[in-house]
Amino acid sequence: MDDQIGHRPLTVPDVPAVEITHRTLQLNGLRMHVAEAGTGPLVLLLHGWPETWYSWRHQIPALAGAGYHVVAPDQRGYGDTDVPERVDDYTIEHLTDDLTALMDALGEEKAVVVGHDWGSLVAWELAKRRPERVEAVVGLSAPDRFHHPADPSATPVAGWRAALGDAFYIVHFQEPGVADAVFAAALERDPLGLVRRLMYSGSAAGPGWNGMIPEGGTIIDSYAEAPETFPGWANEQDIKTYAAQFERSGFTGGLNWYRNVDRNWELSAPWRSNPVQAPALFLVGGREAYAVPANQELISGASSSVPHLRRTVVLPGCGHWIQQERPAEVNAILIEFLQSL
């Protein structure tokens, strides 16, 4: 099932000149900003952490030019979408209900749902929870299970704490206000430098990120210092755009997604074991392809929870920000998959 790019012919489509438009929709109790382009079958593009709709800037025009209505929202807590104050407002039920409400607002019954990182996790969960609303699902950089517990009786956070300690970032993020204050201070001090560090560490150009806070340090210290001249997949305008978006929204909304991991584990019990019935595609960068067991199951084609997985693609030498680091290949793979449906 593992398809290494370079081992088969790949036709990279030209990216047409397509205007990306923006609007704000009122849905599910919040104002949601969306970027969109094109007409045709609906494709939703869901960003991860810490990103916004802008992470799909290369895919929106390419997919729109191929004949699709492409919509990339700022998910709740991000960018120009509302940032609810309560931690409880960021459960997996809220996140998936946002998407069905978005489809309703767009006048559509179903969509192809494409996600990256946390967006991928939401896409997989939507396909399990509301299969009648999902035409197909694509996961980038995150498999269909957020937690693969060594001890199924333990809550996810307890499992990570037992295995990796309090210095593991997800465990550290659980305390409201702590990581928030560190990110806020770094954002105020040097917003461009903060974005460079976040993006550089997880990319193929960087040293990698293990998610562990160094002793005596902060979460910012877990990210590598980035060079002033950023690697070619992001330019200075990209860095400035992300910095401006996080200066508006802050980081607390995104951190609250993590603070619902245990609550999500409980809430998802009724559908957690449901297989993904929709046709599926999985893409992952080579640097993190074999990082978790659920990735390995998808790569091998042996995942019983995704029985209609049509293809897994590993992009050798690619880091975490897959659709930004390798946009031409990702565009070609997505269009080929969409056209096969």
N, C-alpha and C positions, 0 to 999 in steps of 0.2 A: 504493500500500500504506500510505503514511503516513496515519494517522487522527488528526487533531487533535481532542482532546476539545473540545466546544463546536460542532463542525460536524455533530454527529448527536445525536439524542435519547439521553439517558442516564437510565435508571431506577436510582436509588440505593436499594438495599434497606435496610430497617431492620436494625440489628445486635441480635440477640436477647441476652437475658441468659443466657449460657452460662458454666458454671464451667470454668476452665482448671485442669487437674490436672497434677501433676508426679511423675515417678519417675525412677529411675536404672536403666539396663540395662547388663549386662555383655556386650560384643560386640567382636569384632576386637581383643582384647587391651587394651581400656580400658573404664572406666566412663563411660557417656554419659548425661548428663541430658537429658530431653526434657520439653517442655510439650505437652499434648495436650487435645483436646476432640472430642466428637461421635462418631458411628458412620456407617459407610458406606464407600464407596471411599476408599482411602488417598491423602492429599495430604501431601507432605513440603515444609516451608518451610525454606529454607536461608539463614541470615544471611550477611552479608559482614564486612568489616573497617572499622573496629573496632566490632563489634556483638555481639549474643547473640540467643538466642531472642526476647528482649523486643522486638526490632525488628518482630516480627509480632503484637504485642499487639492491634492493631486487626483483623487478618485472621483470627486463630484463631476467635473467636466467630462472626464473619460466615460463614465457610466451614462451620463446624460446624453452624450454624443452617440452612444450605442443604442439609445432608444428607451431609456428608463427615466422615471420620475424619481430623482434622488433627493433624499431629505436627511440632513445631518443635524440633529438637535444638540444644543448644549443641554446635557442632562441635568436633573435637579441638583442645585448646589454649585453649578459651574457657569462660567462665562456670563452671558447676559440673561440667563434663566434665573428665576427666583432662588434664593438660598433660605429655605425654611430653618427656623431656629432650633427646633427640637430634634434631638438625636433620633427619636422614634419615627420621625418623618422620612427616614431614608431606608426603610426595610425593603426587602426584595419584592414585597407586594406593592409598595409604592412605585418602585422602579419599573416593574412590569406593567402595572396599571397605567403609568405614564405613557407607555408605548401603545397600548390598546386605545387609550384616549386620544393619542396623536393620530392613529389611523382613523378613528372616528371623525376627528376634526378635519382630516384630509379627504373624507368621504370614501374611505377604502375599507374593505372587509379583511384583506390579507396583505402581507408584505413579505418580501425577502429581507431578512434581518441579518445584518453584518456587524459584528462587534470586534473591538480590539481591547485586550487586557480586561478591565472590569466590564467594559461594554460587551465583550465576548461572553462573560459569565451571565450577564443579564439576557443576552440573546439565547443562550442555551436554556436558561430557566424559563423564559417566555415560551420557547418551543415545547417544554415539558408541561408547563402550567396551562397554557392556552394554545394547544396545537391547531385549533381551528382558525387561528389568526396568522399562522406562520406558513408561508408558501415554501420557504427553504431557509436554512440557517448556515451562516459562515462564521467560524471562530478564528480569530487571529491572535496568536501568542498566549492564549489561555484555553485549557481544555474544558470539557463539559461538566467538570466537578471542581469546585473551588477548594474543597478539602478532601483529602484522601487519607482518612484517619488510620493510624497504626492501631489505635484503640477505639473501636466504634462506640464504646460506651462513654467516652470523654467528649466534652464539647470541643469545638474546633480551637478556641483560644486556649483552653486547658491543654489540649494536645500540643500546640505550638510552644506553650510555656514549658511543658515538661521536656520537649525535645530540644528546644533552642534557647530557653531562658527569657528573662524579661527584656533583654537587649534586642530581641527580634522585633522588627519594625511593626508588625501587626499587633503584637502584644503591647508594645510601647504606645501605639495609637489609641488603645482602649481608654486611656485616662483623658476625659474631656479637658481641653484647655492647655495641655502640656505641649504636645507637638505643635498645636495651633500657634502658640506664642512664639515658638522658635521659628516657624515658617514666616510668621508675620514680621518678626524682627529682621530676618534675612531679606524679606521682600522690601521692607522699608530701607534697609541699608544699601542693597545692591540688587535690584530686581533682575537686571540682565544677567548678572553673575549667577544668581540663583537658578534661573532657567537653564543657563549653560551647563551648570553642574548636574541638574536633574536629567537633562537630555543626553549629555555626554556619557555619563556613567553607564547607562544601560545600552548604549549603541555599540555597534561593532568597532568603532574607532576608540572607544573607551576601555577601561580595564575590567568592566563588569561590575555588578552591584550585588552584594550578598545579603543585603537587608539587615545587617547587624550594626547596631550603634556601638562605636568604639568606647572602651572604658574611659570614663571621665569626659566624654564628648557628647554631642547632640546628634539628632537625626541628620542635620546638615553635614556633619563631619563624616557620615557614612558614604557620602557622594564624593567622587574624585574631583579635584580641581580641573576645570576645563581650560583648554587653550583659548587665548583671545580670538584667534582665527578658528572658528568652529568648523568641524568636518563638513564636506561639501553637500551633505544631504539637507542641511538647514543653513540659511543665510542670515545676515544680521536683521533683516526685516522680519523673518520668521521668529527670531528670538524676541524682538521688540513686541510683536503681536501677542505672543504668549504672555510676556511680562505684563502688558497692559490688561489682558483679560484677567490675570490673577490679581492684579492690583484692584480691579473692580470687585471680584467675587471673594477674594481671600481663599484660604485652604480648608476652612472648617467644614464646609459642605462635603467636599471630597473625603475628608477624614471620617465624617459621620457614616459614610458607606461602610468603612471598616468596623465601626463601633456597633454595627448590626450583624456581624458575622454569626455570633451565637444565636441571636434572635432569628436570623434567617434560617439557621439549621433547624430550629423548632418549627418555624412557619412553613418550611418547604417539605415537611414530613409527608403531607398527603400526596405530593407529586414527585418527590425526590427520586423514587425508583422508577418513574415512568421513562420508557425509552423515548428518545427523540425520533418521532415518526417522519419528520420532514426530510427531504434530501439535504445532505450536509456536506460541507467542505471545511477542511482545517488547514491553516497555514501557520508556520512557525519558523522563526529564525534559527539557523543552525547552532548558534551559541547557546540557546536555551532549549533546544528540541527535546533533550532527554533529561531535563531537570526534574520532572515529576512523573510518577508512575502513570497518571492518566494521559499525559502526553504520549508516553510510550505505547499505551494501548491503542490510541488513535493512529499513531504512525504505523503500527504493525497491522492495523485493520482488525484487531481483536476486541474492540470495545463493544460489549453487548448493549450498552446504553445508547449507542449511536449506530443502529443496525443499517441505516441507509446512507452511511458515509460513502460518498462517491470517490473522494480523492483526499489524500493528505500530501501537502507540499512542504518540504523543508528547503529553505533558502540558505545555502551554505554561506558562511561568513557574514550573516546578517544578525543584527542585535534585536533588541526588544521592540524598537519603534518601526516595525516591519513595513507598514504602508507608506511611511515617510522616508525610510532608508532605501527602499527598493520599489519605488512607485511604478515603474514601467512593468516590471514582472508581475506585481500584485494586480495592476489594472488588467493585464492580459489574462491572468488566471481567473479573476472575478468575471470578466466578460465572457470567457469561454464557459464557465459554470452557469451563468445566468442564461446564456443562449441555449444551454442543454436542457433547461427545465421544460 
